[in-house]
Structures are given as structure tokens and as C-alpha cells.
């Protein structure tokens, strides 16, 4: 997945907006003004996604790419 695919997917959801509230390198997606995903536009692609804490533990156990 690349940044354009992530952006297209996020913006396809009803009520989602994008902005740069922190700096020009950190793209933020919000649902009704609440952040649910952050990604970098500089360097290697990484994504931070809001997640239920218990689900996050489960995902970290299943996938080595999921890190806290």
C-alpha cells in the first residue's frame, strides 16, 4: 500500500477529512473532528491508527509489523 492508496481509502469513508495540524509532513485523517489515522509524507511510509487497546495487543501478537 502507498500513500495515495491510504488517502483514497480514508477519504472514501463518509465524514472523513484530511489536514496537516502538526506540520507539513504529517497527514492526519479525522472522522467528525477526531483523529483516527496519522501518516508521514517524508521518508519510509508508516501509519498510526487509533485502536482499542485490547485489539492492539492481539494485532501485535499476530503481525510483527504492528508495533506500539
C-alpha positions in Angstrom: 0.0 0.0 0.0 1.2 3.5 -0.7 0.2 7.0 0.5 -2.2 7.6 -2.4 -4.0 4.3 -1.7 -4.2 5.1 2.0 -5.5 8.6 1.2 -8.1 7.3 -1.3 -9.3 4.6 1.1 -9.7 7.0 4.1 -11.4 9.7 2.1 -13.9 7.2 0.6 -15.4 6.9 4.1 -18.3 9.2 4.9 -17.4 12.2 7.1 -13.6 11.8 6.8 -11.4 14.9 6.3 -7.7 15.3 6.0 -5.4 18.1 7.4 -1.9 19.0 8.5 -2.4 20.2 12.1 1.1 19.4 13.3 3.5 20.1 10.3 3.6 19.8 6.6 5.0 16.2 6.8 2.3 14.6 8.9 -1.0 13.9 7.2 -3.9 13.4 9.6 -7.3 11.9 8.8 -10.2 12.8 11.1 -13.8 11.4 11.4 -16.0 14.1 12.8 -13.0 16.1 14.1 -11.5 13.1 15.9 -8.1 11.8 14.7 -8.2 8.2 13.6 -5.1 7.9 11.4 -1.8 9.7 11.0 0.8 9.1 8.3 4.1 10.6 7.3 4.8 12.1 3.9 8.6 12.2 4.4 10.8 9.1 4.5 9.7 5.5 4.8 5.9 5.1 5.0 4.5 4.5 8.4 0.9 4.7 9.7 -0.5 5.2 13.2 -4.1 4.1 13.6 -6.4 4.6 16.6 -7.3 1.2 18.0 -8.9 -0.4 21.0 -6.1 -1.3 23.5 -7.1 -5.0 23.7 -7.3 -5.3 19.9 -3.9 -3.7 19.6 -2.3 -6.3 21.8 -4.0 -9.0 19.7 -2.7 -7.4 16.4 0.8 -7.1 17.8 0.8 -10.9 18.6 -0.4 -11.7 15.1 1.7 -9.3 13.0 5.3 -8.4 13.5 4.8 -5.1 11.6 2.3 -3.9 14.2 4.4 -2.1 16.9 3.3 0.1 19.8 
